[in-house]
Amino acid sequence: MSFTRQRVPSVSREGRGNGLISDVSVIGYFVSVAPQPPALPGALLKPWPVIVVIAAGWLVATVLAFTVPGLHEWRPFTVAGLGVGVLGTSIFLWQRRAARRGSRGAQSGLD
């Protein structure tokens, strides 16, 4: 919400203008509310496709790091990537279960 300070034209005692405001000069604040963006499509709100694609990418990178001799430097990073993915997915599942159970501290909107 933004406030814009604008001078509202005054109306004199003789009744010029529309007659809604009389005898005073008013400095008004007009409130302009930004329009709400449209809702995202349902396919973009589902977390599982994103989780699966990223996990598959880390899995492919890990397999390549352990099978291609030239990529042996990638091993710690790919294992760490898989570990962080497992940790993040576990936290997501834990929060979703808590939200479905109705816990007060759980995140909302996890379906």
C-alpha positions as CSV (number, residue, x, y, z in Angstrom):
1,M,0.0,0.0,0.0
2,S,1.4,3.4,-0.9
3,F,0.4,6.8,0.2
4,T,0.6,9.8,-2.2
5,R,0.2,13.3,-0.9
6,Q,-1.8,15.4,-3.3
7,R,-3.5,18.7,-3.0
8,V,-7.3,18.5,-3.3
9,P,-8.7,21.6,-5.1
10,S,-10.6,23.9,-2.7
11,V,-14.1,25.1,-3.2
12,S,-14.9,28.7,-2.4
13,R,-17.9,30.1,-0.4
14,E,-19.7,31.0,-3.6
15,G,-20.3,27.4,-4.4
16,R,-18.1,27.0,-7.4
17,G,-17.2,23.4,-8.1
18,N,-19.2,20.4,-7.2
19,G,-20.2,21.7,-3.8
20,L,-19.0,18.6,-1.9
21,I,-16.3,20.4,-0.1
22,S,-16.9,23.9,1.1
23,D,-15.0,26.7,2.9
24,V,-11.7,24.8,3.4
25,S,-8.7,23.8,1.5
26,V,-8.0,20.1,2.1
27,I,-4.7,18.3,1.7
28,G,-5.7,14.7,1.2
29,Y,-3.9,11.4,1.1
30,F,-5.0,9.1,-1.6
31,V,-4.3,5.4,-1.0
32,S,-3.4,3.3,-4.0
33,V,-3.4,-0.4,-3.5
34,A,-1.3,-2.5,-5.8
35,P,-3.3,-5.1,-7.7
36,Q,-3.0,-8.7,-6.6
37,P,-0.9,-10.9,-8.9
38,P,-2.7,-13.9,-10.3
39,A,-2.4,-17.2,-8.6
40,L,0.3,-19.6,-9.8
41,P,-0.9,-22.7,-11.7
42,G,-1.3,-25.8,-9.7
43,A,1.6,-27.6,-11.4
44,L,4.0,-24.9,-10.2
45,L,2.8,-25.3,-6.6
46,K,3.7,-29.0,-6.3
47,P,7.1,-29.5,-4.6
48,W,7.6,-33.2,-5.6
49,P,8.6,-32.6,-9.3
50,V,11.3,-30.2,-8.1
51,I,12.5,-32.5,-5.4
52,V,12.7,-35.4,-7.8
53,V,14.5,-33.5,-10.6
54,I,17.1,-32.1,-8.2
55,A,17.7,-35.4,-6.4
56,A,18.1,-37.1,-9.8
57,G,20.6,-34.5,-10.8
58,W,22.7,-35.1,-7.7
59,L,22.4,-38.8,-8.1
60,V,23.7,-38.7,-11.6
61,A,26.5,-36.4,-10.6
62,T,27.5,-38.8,-7.8
63,V,27.4,-41.8,-10.0
64,L,29.6,-40.0,-12.5
65,A,32.0,-38.8,-9.8
66,F,32.5,-42.4,-8.7
67,T,32.7,-44.1,-12.1
68,V,34.6,-41.5,-14.2
69,P,38.3,-41.3,-13.1
70,G,38.6,-37.7,-14.2
71,L,35.8,-36.6,-11.9
72,H,37.1,-38.0,-8.6
73,E,37.5,-34.4,-7.3
74,W,33.7,-34.1,-7.4
75,R,33.1,-37.0,-4.9
76,P,32.9,-34.9,-1.7
77,F,30.7,-32.3,-3.3
78,T,28.2,-34.8,-4.8
79,V,28.0,-36.8,-1.5
80,A,27.4,-33.5,0.3
81,G,24.8,-32.5,-2.2
82,L,22.9,-35.8,-1.7
83,G,23.2,-35.4,2.1
84,V,21.8,-31.9,2.0
85,G,19.0,-33.0,-0.3
86,V,18.1,-35.8,2.1
87,L,18.2,-33.4,5.0
88,G,16.0,-30.8,3.2
89,T,13.5,-33.4,2.1
90,S,13.3,-34.9,5.6
91,I,12.6,-31.4,7.1
92,F,9.9,-30.8,4.4
93,L,8.2,-34.1,5.2
94,W,8.4,-33.5,8.9
95,Q,6.8,-30.0,8.5
96,R,4.2,-31.3,6.2
97,R,3.3,-34.1,8.6
98,A,3.1,-31.5,11.4
99,A,0.9,-29.2,9.3
100,R,-1.5,-32.1,8.5
101,R,-1.6,-33.0,12.2
102,G,-2.5,-29.4,13.1
103,S,0.6,-28.4,15.1
104,R,0.7,-24.8,16.0
105,G,4.4,-24.3,15.0
106,A,4.1,-26.0,11.6
107,Q,4.4,-24.2,8.3
108,S,1.2,-23.6,6.3
109,G,0.7,-24.4,2.6
110,L,2.6,-27.7,2.5
111,D,0.5,-30.1,0.5
